[in-house]
């Protein structure tokens, strides 16, 4: 039976169970640098939730996340993460929730998310996204919530969103989508609640 461990430390929230010791040695050292605390590899095993919102994490630091294969929820909002950092998320196939709101990502970075097929919540609000990269989300058949508020998404890019048939909530507040575009989207996704102003 796996032991569930909860650690709250300097705004970093971890839920852990078990993992490969050799794969986590560098992550252990990195966490020591970030938090000033020395945590055993046992504590980091099968890390499931990591909240790094409002931290000074950099694109280079994200390389340490590659080893956290059991990660299900990752919060990187309000950071300076860019498209270059997103490449390090490609192998996190267990991710279900990804918060990238208020970062520095653009449409170019969305290509790194296209294989994260377990994602059901993707929050991209307040980024430099115009919608051309949304084509990379078409394979995310489990996606239920997509937040594109305060982006520059336009009607032209609605074709890609229309293919996300599992969507239940779509947030388009303060985008460049018109009322006509919204009608087309509502017709294509009748079971989806669309938030628009």
C-alpha positions in Angstrom: 0.0 0.0 0.0 1.3 3.4 -0.9 1.7 6.1 1.7 0.3 9.5 0.9 2.4 12.3 2.1 1.5 16.0 2.1 4.1 18.7 2.4 3.4 22.4 2.4 6.5 24.4 2.1 7.0 28.1 1.0 3.9 27.9 -1.2 5.0 24.6 -2.8 2.5 21.9 -2.4 3.4 18.3 -2.9 1.4 15.1 -2.8 3.6 12.1 -3.0 3.5 8.3 -3.0 6.5 6.4 -4.5 9.1 6.7 -7.4 12.5 5.7 -9.0 15.3 6.8 -6.7 17.9 7.3 -9.4 15.6 9.5 -11.5 15.0 12.0 -8.7 18.5 12.7 -7.4 18.8 15.9 -9.5 15.3 17.0 -8.6 16.1 16.5 -4.9 19.2 18.8 -5.2 17.1 21.3 -7.1 14.4 21.4 -4.5 17.1 21.9 -1.8 18.3 24.9 -3.8 14.8 26.3 -4.2 13.5 25.7 -0.6 16.7 25.4 1.5 15.4 22.1 2.8 16.8 18.7 2.2 14.1 16.2 1.4 14.6 12.5 1.0 14.1 10.9 -2.4 11.4 8.8 -0.7 9.3 11.9 -0.1 9.6 12.8 -3.8 8.4 9.5 -5.1 5.4 9.7 -7.4 5.0 13.4 -7.0 1.4 14.2 -8.1 0.9 17.9 -7.4 3.3 20.8 -7.7 2.4 24.4 -7.2 5.0 26.8 -8.4 2.7 29.8 -9.0 4.2 33.2 -8.3 7.7 31.8 -7.9 10.9 32.8 -9.6 11.1 29.6 -11.5 12.9 29.8 -14.9 12.7 27.9 -18.2 16.0 26.3 -17.2 14.6 25.1 -13.9 11.8 23.2 -15.6 14.3 20.6 -16.8 14.0 19.1 -13.3 10.3 18.4 -13.8 11.1 15.8 -16.6 11.7 13.2 -13.9 8.4 13.6 -12.2 6.5 11.2 -14.5 3.6 10.8 -12.0 2.8 14.5 -11.9 -0.9 15.1 -12.4 -1.3 18.7 -11.5 1.2 21.5 -12.3 0.8 25.1 -11.5 3.2 27.5 -13.2 1.1 30.7 -13.3 2.3 34.2 -12.7 5.9 33.2 -13.6 8.3 34.1 -16.4 8.1 30.7 -18.1 8.4 31.0 -21.9 7.9 28.6 -24.9 11.4 27.4 -24.4 10.5 26.0 -20.9 7.5 24.1 -22.2 9.6 21.6 -24.0 10.4 20.1 -20.6 6.7 19.3 -20.0 6.4 17.0 -23.1 7.2 13.8 -21.1 4.7 14.5 -18.3 2.0 12.2 -19.9 0.1 11.9 -16.6 -0.6 15.6 -16.4 -4.4 16.3 -15.9 -4.3 19.9 -14.9 -1.9 22.5 -16.2 -2.0 26.2 -15.2 0.1 28.4 -17.4 -1.9 31.7 -16.9 0.0 35.0 -16.8 3.3 33.6 -18.1 5.3 34.5 -21.2 4.1 31.7 -23.5 2.9 32.2 -27.1 1.2 30.1 -29.7 4.7 28.6 -30.6 4.9 26.9 -27.2 1.6 25.0 -27.5 3.3 22.4 -29.8 4.9 21.0 -26.6 1.5 20.3 -25.1 0.0 18.3 -27.9 0.9 14.8 -26.5 -0.4 15.5 -23.0 -3.5 13.5 -23.7 -4.5 13.1 -20.1 -5.1 16.9 -19.7 -8.6 17.8 -18.8 -8.0 21.3 -17.6 -5.7 23.7 -19.4 -5.5 27.3 -18.3 -3.7 29.7 -20.7 -5.3 33.1 -19.8 -3.4 36.3 -20.1 -0.7 35.1 -22.5 0.5 36.3 -25.9 -1.7 33.7 -27.7 -3.5 34.7 -30.9 -4.9 31.2 -31.6 -2.6 30.0 -34.4 -1.1 27.4 -32.0 -4.5 26.0 -30.9 -4.1 23.4 -33.7 -1.7 21.6 -31.4 -4.5 21.0 -28.9 -6.7 18.9 -31.3 -5.4 15.6 -29.9 -6.4 16.5 -26.4 -9.6 14.5 -26.5 -10.0 14.6 -22.7 -9.9 18.3 -22.4 -12.9 19.6 -20.5 -11.9 23.1 -19.5 -9.9 25.6 -21.6 -9.2 29.1 -20.4 -8.2 31.6 -23.2 -9.3 34.7 -21.4 -7.3 37.9 -22.1 -5.6 36.4 -25.1 -5.8 37.6 -28.7 -7.7 34.6 -30.0 -9.9 35.4 -33.0 -12.7 33.9 -35.0 -10.2 32.5 -37.5 -8.9 30.1 -34.9 -12.2 28.7 -33.8 -11.9 25.8 -36.2 -9.3 24.2 -33.8 -11.5 24.8 -30.7 -14.5 23.3 -32.4 -12.8 19.9 -32.6 -12.5 19.7 -28.8 -15.8 17.9 -28.4 -15.2 17.0 -24.8 -15.0 20.6 -23.7 -17.5 21.5 -20.9 -16.2 25.0 -20.1 -14.5 27.4 -22.5 -13.5 30.8 -21.2 -13.1 33.5 -23.9 -13.6 36.7 -21.8 -11.7 39.7 -23.3 -10.6 37.9 -26.5 -11.0 39.1 -30.1 -13.8 36.6 -30.8 -16.9 38.3 -32.2 -20.5 37.5 -31.5 -20.8 35.8 -34.9 -17.8 33.6 -34.0 -19.3 32.8 -30.7 -22.6 31.6 -32.3 -20.6 29.3 -34.6 -18.7 27.9 -31.6 -21.9 27.4 -29.6 -23.5 25.5 -32.4 -20.4 23.2 -32.8 -20.1 22.7 -29.0 -23.7 22.7 -27.7 -22.8 21.0 -24.4 -20.1 23.4 -23.6 -20.6 26.4 -21.3 -18.9 29.4 -23.0 -17.9 32.4 -20.9 -17.7 35.5 -23.1 -18.0 39.3 -22.7 
